[in-house]
Every structure is written in C-alpha cells, then in structure tokens.
Amino acid sequence: MGRDGIAVPLSFDHKPENQVEIERIEAAGSVITEGRVDGHLNLTRALGDLKFKKKEGLTAEQHPITANPDVFTYDLTPQSDFIIMGCDGCWETKSNDEMVAWVYKKLEQAPDRSVASLKEIVSSLLNELISPHHQQTGGVGCDNMTCILIVFKKA
C-alpha cells in the first residue's frame, strides 16, 4: 500500500526458506532441494499445483504446498493512497519501496485518475517488468504476471 508516500507491506512471500514453511513442508514428508519444494516449486502456497496436495491423511493446510492464506487486517486512513497488488511474477525485480515509488511517480504523471489512466499505469508496469529475453535475464521477468492498482478517492 502506498500511504503518505511510504510503502506499507501488506503481505510477505511464502518461500521454502521461511521457517514456518520449512516446518510444514518437512512435517508433510516433503523436502526442500535447491530452494524448491520437492525440487520443483520455489513457493509454498498456491491455488493450483494439485500434485503437491495429495498426501493421504493431511488436511489442506498441512500439505507441502497449501492454498491456506495468511490474513491480516489494515486500517485505511486518509493518508492511504493506493494498493498495488500482484502475483509473484510482478515482484521479481522491484522491492515494495521501489514499486510504491514507481506508482507514485506514474500517478503524478497521469492526466487524471480515470479507469483508462490507471489501466495504462498497470500496462506500463507489466511491460517494464517483462523480460526482453529469458536468456538475458536468467528467467527473471518470465513468470506469470497479474496486477491490479486500486487508487483511493480522497474526500
């Protein structure tokens, strides 16, 4: 979230190197190899990837890959300007601070806050993030990218 010019993280990445994730993965009988669950996925929570969710006797939350979300509550204040939300592919090259600064700059340059202007900002972001060539970037910028920008109206 962009709040009064500052990035406010609303989530954290669920990666195989996080201790909570390691404990669940290992308790489910899986292993982390080269930073990947069972040598395949470098994330630990996903809606799909059903082959990682078939272990007998485990609840949905106990599988090595789970769709179980972390849920946090944040207050929207008059200083809350926008939320930029995207899947993991959108966050490969920009930190929270860089992403929020980038959006603030684009909002300042936008002629208005119309739906068309906001769509153009998101389109511009995705075009900037996508890899020009997978071999040049080592695969960075080649993951799926879905993004939404929610701008709050000021009273």
Secondary structure per residue as TSV (DSSP state, phi and psi in degrees):
chain	resnum	aa	ss	phi	psi
A	1	M	-	360.0	138.2
A	2	G	E	-90.7	117.7
A	3	R	E	-130.4	110.6
A	4	D	T	54.2	40.4
A	5	G	T	85.2	0.3
A	6	I	E	-116.5	146.3
A	7	A	E	-81.1	127.6
A	8	V	-	-115.0	105.2
A	9	P	-	-62.6	133.2
A	10	L	-	-105.6	-6.1
A	11	S	-	-156.2	177.6
A	12	F	-	-138.0	156.7
A	13	D	-	-72.1	138.3
A	14	H	-	-96.5	95.6
A	15	K	-	-117.2	156.4
A	16	P	T	-63.7	-10.8
A	17	E	T	-91.4	-5.1
A	18	N	S	-76.3	132.9
A	19	Q	H	-58.3	-42.5
A	20	V	H	-61.0	-40.5
A	21	E	H	-69.6	-41.7
A	22	I	H	-56.9	-46.9
A	23	E	H	-61.2	-43.3
A	24	R	H	-66.8	-44.8
A	25	I	H	-60.4	-47.4
A	26	E	H	-69.2	-37.5
A	27	A	H	-64.0	-27.4
A	28	A	T	-82.5	-2.5
A	29	G	T	87.6	13.1
A	30	S	-	-101.0	170.6
A	31	V	-	-129.4	160.0
A	32	I	E	-109.1	119.0
A	33	T	E	-122.2	121.6
A	34	E	T	52.0	42.4
A	35	G	T	75.3	14.5
A	36	R	E	-128.7	141.3
A	37	V	E	-68.7	122.5
A	38	D	T	50.6	30.1
A	39	G	T	76.4	8.1
A	40	H	T	-116.1	-63.5
A	41	L	B	-99.5	137.3
A	42	N	S	-97.6	25.4
A	43	L	-	-136.1	164.6
A	44	T	S	-121.9	-3.1
A	45	R	B	-135.3	132.6
A	46	A	-	-160.8	154.0
A	47	L	S	-77.8	-35.0
A	48	G	-	-98.2	-134.7
A	49	D	-	54.1	51.9
A	50	L	G	-63.7	-24.9
A	51	K	G	-64.5	-16.8
A	52	F	G	-92.8	6.4
A	53	K	S	-127.0	32.3
A	54	K	-	-119.0	13.8
A	55	K	-	-74.9	127.2
A	56	E	T	-59.2	139.1
A	57	G	T	81.2	2.0
A	58	L	-	-103.3	144.0
A	59	T	-	-76.8	167.7
A	60	A	G	-56.6	-35.8
A	61	E	G	-75.3	-18.2
A	62	Q	G	-92.3	-12.4
A	63	H	S	-64.9	156.3
A	64	P	S	-59.7	-35.5
A	65	I	S	-116.1	123.9
A	66	T	B	-127.5	155.2
A	67	A	-	-96.4	4.2
A	68	N	-	-63.7	118.8
A	69	P	-	-85.7	157.2
A	70	D	-	-89.7	136.0
A	71	V	-	-120.3	127.3
A	72	F	-	-124.2	156.3
A	73	T	-	-118.5	133.0
A	74	Y	-	-129.4	142.1
A	75	D	-	-85.2	134.1
A	76	L	-	-86.8	129.9
A	77	T	-	-118.8	170.3
A	78	P	T	-58.7	-20.1
A	79	Q	T	-84.9	-8.9
A	80	S	E	-73.0	116.5
A	81	D	E	-97.7	-44.0
A	82	F	E	-163.3	165.4
A	83	I	E	-124.3	129.9
A	84	I	E	-109.4	120.0
A	85	M	E	-126.2	132.5
A	86	G	E	-156.3	161.9
A	87	C	-	-73.5	175.2
A	88	D	G	-58.6	-31.1
A	89	G	G	-62.9	-23.1
A	90	C	G	-77.3	-15.2
A	91	W	G	-111.4	17.3
A	92	E	S	-74.7	-28.7
A	93	T	S	-119.7	-10.2
A	94	K	-	-124.4	135.6
A	95	S	-	-76.6	171.8
A	96	N	H	-55.8	-46.5
A	97	D	H	-61.4	-43.9
A	98	E	H	-65.9	-41.0
A	99	M	H	-64.7	-46.0
A	100	V	H	-65.5	-42.4
A	101	A	H	-61.1	-40.9
A	102	W	H	-61.9	-45.4
A	103	V	H	-65.8	-43.2
A	104	Y	H	-56.8	-44.2
A	105	K	H	-61.6	-44.7
A	106	K	H	-66.7	-37.3
A	107	L	H	-64.9	-37.0
A	108	E	H	-64.4	-33.9
A	109	Q	H	-84.1	-16.2
A	110	A	S	-70.1	140.6
A	111	P	S	-66.3	-27.1
A	112	D	-	-160.8	-174.2
A	113	R	-	-110.1	33.7
A	114	S	-	-70.5	163.3
A	115	V	H	-57.1	-41.7
A	116	A	H	-61.8	-41.7
A	117	S	H	-65.5	-41.7
A	118	L	H	-67.7	-38.6
A	119	K	H	-61.4	-40.4
A	120	E	H	-64.7	-38.3
A	121	I	H	-62.4	-47.0
A	122	V	H	-65.3	-42.4
A	123	S	H	-59.9	-44.1
A	124	S	H	-61.9	-41.4
A	125	L	H	-61.1	-50.7
A	126	L	H	-62.7	-38.6
A	127	N	H	-64.8	-33.8
A	128	E	H	-72.3	-34.9
A	129	L	H	-79.7	-27.8
A	130	I	S	-69.0	141.3
A	131	S	-	-69.3	135.3
A	132	P	S	-70.7	-27.9
A	133	H	-	-163.9	124.8
A	134	H	H	-59.6	-30.3
A	135	Q	H	-74.8	-30.8
A	136	Q	H	-70.0	-33.6
A	137	T	H	-105.3	4.2
A	138	G	T	63.8	27.1
A	139	G	T	93.6	-12.4
A	140	V	T	-68.0	130.5
A	141	G	T	90.0	11.0
A	142	C	-	-110.3	-4.8
A	143	D	S	-75.8	165.3
A	144	N	-	-62.9	149.2
A	145	M	-	-138.3	117.6
A	146	T	-	-129.5	133.6
A	147	C	E	-146.4	147.1
A	148	I	E	-137.9	141.7
A	149	L	E	-117.0	120.7
A	150	I	E	-112.4	115.3
A	151	V	E	-106.8	129.3
A	152	F	-	-87.7	136.1
A	153	K	-	-75.6	143.0
A	154	K	-	-94.8	139.5
A	155	A	-	-71.8	360.0
